[in-house]
Amino acid sequence: MRSPLPRTIVLLALLIAGCVVSQPRFASVANSLPPVPPGAARVFFYRWLEPYESNAVQLAYLNGSPIGVTEAGAVLYRDVSPGQYTIAVQSEGIYPDQYKTVVLRPGEVAYARIESIQSWNACRRTESCGNTFVVEVVNPVVARAEMQDLRFLGG
């Protein structure tokens, strides 16, 4: 009797491929995103796909409130009320100036790149830093170029 294992592996691979394919690239949806609602601001969160860094799924926060999950190689956004926001991401390790604060006016858009820094030298001095992440606020022109090939997770 033949083992069902090879068939199961093929089915699982097809299911996983279907999940990945179902998320469009940011470049294909960027021009069709709704405009920032009147009286609101927008924050994009994105992570590069860094094969030698952590691929862990991490929560992103605005002023301490979770707003969504960041994934390696993906981008998402949130519309928010104008105001001051501390942009943070779940992190086991500590890094200087790890989180960033922005002040957003109506209609403004901020871009937050989430970076994994497991290779940070201070981690080698301890047993383990776990997953260490930092937030970088990026120039809009640079950010939009960096986001083009990332998967779009939505708003």
Secondary structure, DSSP 8 states (H G I E B T S, - for coil): ---SHHHHHHHHHHHHHHHHHTS-BHHHHGGGS----TT-EEEEEEE---TTS----EEEEETTEEEEEE-TTEEEEEEE-SEEEEEEE--SS--TT-SEEEEE-TT-EEEEEEEE-TT-HHHHTSS---S-EEEEE--HHHHHHHHTTSEEEE-
